[in-house]
Amino acid sequence: MNPPSSLPKLSPSVDQGRWFADEVHAHDASLKSYLRGAFPAVRDVDDVVQESYLRIWKAQASQPIQFAKAFLFKVARNIAINLVNRERVSPIDVVADLAALTVIEDGPTAAEAACTREEILLLADGIETLPTRCREIFILRRIKGIPQKEIAALLGISEQTVQVQVQRGVRRCEEFLRRHGVERGHGHAEKH
């Protein structure tokens, strides 16, 4: 719906400022809380937040961002990871008993898990945008792992049709994820 013509038209900078206040800065407290919890080694969370704001502002200027919160958290996560990696000092200590050393767990961090959950939710949204038949076949093959031959028999279609619909679903989901800021290689739609 267009604004009434009697209202003054807002300048792009006012619109950009309003977008930033409503879609980005509104998450300031939750972003800081997330960073403090996920990256306790980061000494100055405010610096990470400010750098994140700067990067998202620049990104929005070149291309509209639809999921500002997810994008903001991903940018902040990447900045924090880079900062931790740069500040990490690896002193060499003489160890008499190697068995006494504690082993660092090699699983995903809370930040990585949070980003993965957001990407999965985006993928689910992408799957919902598929045409009905394509979505049905895509879910049976890619989500439930049912063999192509069984899907063809179950739905009374050829295996070739199953294959084509799965490929279309993958391509459309990849496009959807790209449009929403998930880079190729990080999205879950491309797994085979």
C-alpha positions as CSV (number, residue, x, y, z in Angstrom):
1,M,0.0,0.0,0.0
2,N,1.4,3.4,-1.0
3,P,1.5,6.2,1.5
4,P,-1.2,8.9,1.0
5,S,0.0,11.6,-1.5
6,S,-0.6,14.4,1.1
7,L,2.2,13.1,3.2
8,P,5.7,14.3,2.4
9,K,7.9,11.7,0.7
10,L,10.7,10.5,3.0
11,S,14.2,10.7,1.7
12,P,16.2,7.5,1.2
13,S,18.5,8.4,4.2
14,V,15.4,8.8,6.5
15,D,14.0,5.5,5.2
16,Q,17.5,3.8,5.7
17,G,17.7,5.3,9.2
18,R,14.2,4.1,10.1
19,W,15.0,0.6,8.7
20,F,18.2,0.5,10.7
21,A,16.5,1.5,14.0
22,D,13.6,-0.9,13.5
23,E,15.3,-3.9,12.0
24,V,18.8,-3.8,13.3
25,H,19.4,-1.6,16.3
26,A,16.2,-3.1,17.9
27,H,18.2,-6.3,18.6
28,D,21.1,-4.5,20.4
29,A,20.5,-6.0,23.8
30,S,19.9,-9.5,22.6
31,L,23.0,-9.3,20.3
32,K,25.2,-8.2,23.2
33,S,23.8,-10.9,25.4
34,Y,24.4,-13.5,22.7
35,L,28.0,-12.4,22.1
36,R,28.8,-12.4,25.8
37,G,27.5,-15.9,26.2
38,A,28.9,-17.4,23.0
39,F,32.2,-15.6,23.1
40,P,33.3,-14.9,26.6
41,A,36.9,-14.4,25.4
42,V,35.8,-11.2,23.5
43,R,36.8,-8.4,25.8
44,D,34.9,-5.6,24.1
45,V,31.5,-6.7,22.9
46,D,30.5,-3.1,22.1
47,D,33.3,-3.0,19.4
48,V,32.0,-6.2,17.8
49,V,28.4,-4.8,17.8
50,Q,29.5,-1.4,16.3
51,E,31.6,-3.2,13.6
52,S,28.5,-5.4,12.9
53,Y,26.3,-2.3,12.5
54,L,28.8,-0.7,10.1
55,R,28.9,-3.8,7.9
56,I,25.2,-4.4,7.9
57,W,24.6,-0.7,7.0
58,K,27.0,-1.0,4.1
59,A,25.5,-4.2,2.9
60,Q,21.9,-2.8,3.1
61,A,23.1,0.2,1.0
62,S,24.1,-2.1,-1.8
63,Q,21.3,-4.6,-1.6
64,P,18.2,-4.8,0.6
65,I,18.4,-7.3,3.5
66,Q,15.2,-9.1,4.2
67,F,16.2,-11.0,7.4
68,A,18.1,-8.3,9.2
69,K,18.3,-10.0,12.6
70,A,19.7,-13.3,11.2
71,F,22.1,-11.4,9.0
72,L,23.2,-9.2,11.9
73,F,23.8,-12.1,14.2
74,K,25.8,-14.0,11.5
75,V,28.0,-10.9,10.8
76,A,28.6,-10.4,14.6
77,R,29.4,-14.1,15.0
78,N,32.0,-13.9,12.2
79,I,33.6,-10.8,13.6
80,A,33.8,-12.3,17.1
81,I,35.3,-15.6,15.7
82,N,37.9,-13.6,13.8
83,L,38.7,-11.5,16.8
84,V,39.1,-14.5,19.1
85,N,41.3,-16.2,16.5
86,R,43.5,-13.1,16.2
87,E,43.8,-12.7,20.0
88,R,44.4,-16.3,20.7
89,V,47.9,-16.8,22.1
90,S,49.3,-20.3,22.2
91,P,52.0,-20.4,24.9
92,I,54.3,-23.4,24.9
93,D,54.5,-25.0,28.3
94,V,56.6,-28.0,29.3
95,V,54.3,-30.8,30.2
96,A,55.6,-33.7,32.2
97,D,52.6,-36.0,32.0
98,L,50.6,-35.9,28.7
99,A,47.9,-38.0,30.2
100,A,47.1,-35.2,32.7
101,L,46.2,-32.8,29.8
102,T,42.5,-32.0,29.3
103,V,41.2,-32.4,25.8
104,I,39.2,-29.6,24.2
105,E,35.9,-30.8,22.8
106,D,35.8,-30.4,19.0
107,G,32.0,-30.0,18.5
108,P,30.2,-26.9,17.2
109,T,30.2,-23.8,19.4
110,A,26.9,-22.4,20.6
111,A,27.2,-19.6,18.0
112,E,27.7,-22.2,15.2
113,A,24.7,-24.2,16.4
114,A,22.6,-21.0,16.6
115,C,23.5,-20.1,13.0
116,T,22.8,-23.6,11.8
117,R,19.4,-23.5,13.5
118,E,18.6,-20.2,11.7
119,E,19.7,-21.6,8.4
120,I,17.5,-24.7,8.9
121,L,14.5,-22.5,9.6
122,L,15.3,-20.5,6.5
123,L,15.5,-23.8,4.5
124,A,12.1,-24.8,5.9
125,D,10.7,-21.5,4.7
126,G,12.3,-22.1,1.3
127,I,10.8,-25.6,1.1
128,E,7.4,-24.1,1.9
129,T,7.7,-21.8,-1.2
130,L,8.0,-24.8,-3.6
131,P,5.1,-25.8,-5.7
132,T,3.0,-28.5,-4.0
133,R,4.1,-31.5,-6.1
134,C,7.7,-30.4,-6.1
135,R,7.6,-29.9,-2.3
136,E,6.0,-33.3,-1.7
137,I,8.7,-35.1,-3.8
138,F,11.5,-33.0,-2.4
139,I,10.5,-33.8,1.2
140,L,10.1,-37.5,0.5
141,R,13.5,-37.8,-1.2
142,R,15.7,-35.2,0.6
143,I,14.2,-35.0,4.0
144,K,12.8,-38.5,4.6
145,G,15.5,-40.2,2.4
146,I,13.0,-42.4,0.5
147,P,14.6,-44.0,-2.6
148,Q,13.7,-42.4,-6.0
149,K,12.2,-45.7,-7.2
150,E,9.9,-46.0,-4.2
151,I,8.7,-42.4,-4.6
152,A,7.9,-43.0,-8.2
153,A,5.9,-46.2,-7.4
154,L,4.1,-44.4,-4.4
155,L,3.1,-41.4,-6.5
156,G,2.5,-43.3,-9.8
157,I,5.1,-41.2,-11.7
158,S,8.3,-42.0,-13.5
159,E,11.7,-42.0,-11.8
160,Q,12.7,-39.3,-14.2
161,T,9.9,-37.1,-13.0
162,V,11.1,-37.7,-9.4
163,Q,14.6,-36.8,-10.3
164,V,13.6,-33.6,-12.2
165,Q,11.4,-32.4,-9.3
166,V,14.1,-33.0,-6.7
167,Q,16.6,-31.1,-8.8
168,R,14.1,-28.2,-9.2
169,G,13.5,-28.2,-5.5
170,V,17.2,-28.1,-4.7
171,R,17.8,-25.3,-7.2
172,R,14.9,-23.2,-5.9
173,C,15.9,-23.8,-2.2
174,E,19.5,-22.8,-3.0
175,E,18.2,-19.6,-4.7
176,F,15.9,-18.9,-1.8
177,L,18.8,-19.3,0.7
178,R,21.1,-17.1,-1.4
179,R,18.5,-14.4,-1.5
180,H,18.3,-14.6,2.3
181,G,22.1,-14.3,2.9
182,V,23.1,-18.0,3.2
183,E,26.2,-18.6,1.1
184,R,26.7,-21.7,-1.1
185,G,28.5,-24.3,0.9
186,H,26.8,-23.2,4.2
187,G,23.3,-24.0,3.2
188,H,21.7,-27.4,3.9
189,A,19.8,-27.6,0.6
190,E,22.7,-28.8,-1.4
191,K,23.4,-32.0,0.5
192,H,22.9,-35.1,-1.5
